Every structure is written in C-alpha cells, then in structure tokens.
Amino acid sequence: MTSEVIEGMRDQDQIAEEPSDKVADLVEYVVCGLVDDVDAVTLDVVDSDDGTLIEVSCAEADAGKVIGRRGRTIKAIRTLARALGQRVGTSVEVEVLG
C-alpha cells in the first residue's frame, strides 16, 4: 500500500504544472503560514524570458510579518524560492506588495 501511495505522488508530480507554479505553491505555503489573514494572500506569477517574478500581495497588517525584521523573513523566502527554481530550471524573484 505504501508503494502505491508513493507512486501516486510521483504521478501527480509528473502531471504538474509549469515549473514556476511549483515555486509559487511553495511561496504561497510559506506566506500563508506566517500571516493572520490568509484570505487576503494572493500571488501573481509573471513568466518572462528572464525568469519568473512572483508578486505576493497580503493585508497591510501582515506585510511586516512577511518581510520580517531587517528583511530576514523575505530573504529566507527568496532563498527557498530560488533554490527550488534552480532545481526546476527557472530563475525566480519574489516581491511583496503590501
């Protein structure tokens, strides 16, 4: 049974969307874990020849939580997004729109 579940998960990964969608899913997961108003979180993914831009919009009250002290939280989110982007073959930038 365990091998069936793992194979099912692999099938889902193979069906997967664009590489940028995987990165956007990761960013959304992390950001939603940080904010109080999850319903206000939206991501706009812009694909171009240069790479992918992910614009994160959230409630103004939550923007500080996403950015963090001295920008440490957003820097960590960008590092994760770039690492996954490199793994799936796209360059990624993440911006926060308060």
C-alpha positions as CSV (number, residue, x, y, z in Angstrom):
1,M,0.0,0.0,0.0
2,T,2.8,2.4,0.8
3,S,4.4,1.9,-2.6
4,E,1.0,2.7,-4.3
5,V,0.8,6.0,-2.4
6,I,4.4,6.9,-3.3
7,E,3.7,6.0,-7.0
8,G,0.6,8.1,-6.9
9,M,2.6,11.0,-5.6
10,R,5.1,10.6,-8.4
11,D,2.3,10.6,-10.9
12,Q,1.0,13.9,-9.5
13,D,4.4,15.4,-9.8
14,Q,4.7,14.3,-13.4
15,I,1.3,15.8,-14.2
16,A,2.5,19.0,-12.6
17,E,2.1,22.4,-14.0
18,E,4.8,24.9,-15.1
19,P,8.0,24.9,-13.0
20,S,7.1,28.4,-11.9
21,D,3.8,27.1,-10.5
22,K,5.7,24.7,-8.2
23,V,7.7,27.6,-6.9
24,A,4.6,29.8,-6.4
25,D,3.0,26.9,-4.4
26,L,6.0,26.9,-2.1
27,V,5.9,30.6,-1.6
28,E,2.2,30.6,-1.0
29,Y,2.5,27.8,1.6
30,V,5.2,29.7,3.5
31,V,3.5,33.1,3.4
32,C,0.1,31.6,4.4
33,G,1.8,30.1,7.4
34,L,3.1,33.5,8.5
35,V,0.1,35.8,8.1
36,D,-3.1,36.2,10.2
37,D,-5.4,37.0,7.2
38,V,-4.8,34.0,4.9
39,D,-7.8,35.0,2.6
40,A,-6.0,38.3,1.7
41,V,-2.9,36.5,0.3
42,T,-2.7,36.5,-3.4
43,L,0.2,35.6,-5.7
44,D,0.7,37.0,-9.2
45,V,3.1,34.9,-11.2
46,V,4.7,36.6,-14.2
47,D,6.8,34.4,-16.5
48,S,9.2,36.1,-18.9
49,D,12.3,35.2,-20.9
50,D,14.4,36.4,-17.9
51,G,12.7,34.1,-15.4
52,T,9.7,34.2,-13.1
53,L,8.5,37.1,-10.9
54,I,6.2,36.2,-8.0
55,E,4.4,39.2,-6.5
56,V,2.9,38.4,-3.1
57,S,0.0,40.6,-2.0
58,C,-1.3,40.5,1.5
59,A,-3.0,42.6,4.1
60,E,-1.1,45.7,5.2
61,A,-1.0,44.4,8.8
62,D,0.6,41.2,7.6
63,A,3.2,42.7,5.3
64,G,5.6,43.3,8.2
65,K,5.4,39.6,9.1
66,V,6.2,38.5,5.6
67,I,9.1,40.9,5.4
68,G,10.4,40.3,8.9
69,R,13.0,42.2,10.9
70,R,15.5,43.8,8.7
71,G,14.0,41.8,5.8
72,R,15.2,38.4,7.1
73,T,12.0,36.6,6.5
74,I,11.5,37.7,2.9
75,K,15.2,37.0,2.3
76,A,14.7,33.4,3.5
77,I,11.6,33.0,1.4
78,R,13.5,34.3,-1.7
79,T,16.3,31.8,-0.9
80,L,13.9,28.9,-0.8
81,A,12.2,30.1,-4.0
82,R,15.4,30.5,-5.8
83,A,16.7,27.1,-4.7
84,L,13.5,25.4,-5.9
85,G,13.6,27.5,-9.1
86,Q,17.1,26.4,-9.8
87,R,16.0,22.8,-9.3
88,V,13.1,23.0,-11.7
89,G,15.1,25.1,-14.2
90,T,13.9,28.7,-13.8
91,S,15.2,31.8,-12.2
92,V,12.9,33.3,-9.6
93,E,12.3,36.7,-7.9
94,V,9.9,37.3,-5.1
95,E,8.4,40.7,-4.3
96,V,6.0,41.7,-1.5
97,L,3.2,44.2,-2.3
98,G,1.7,45.4,1.0
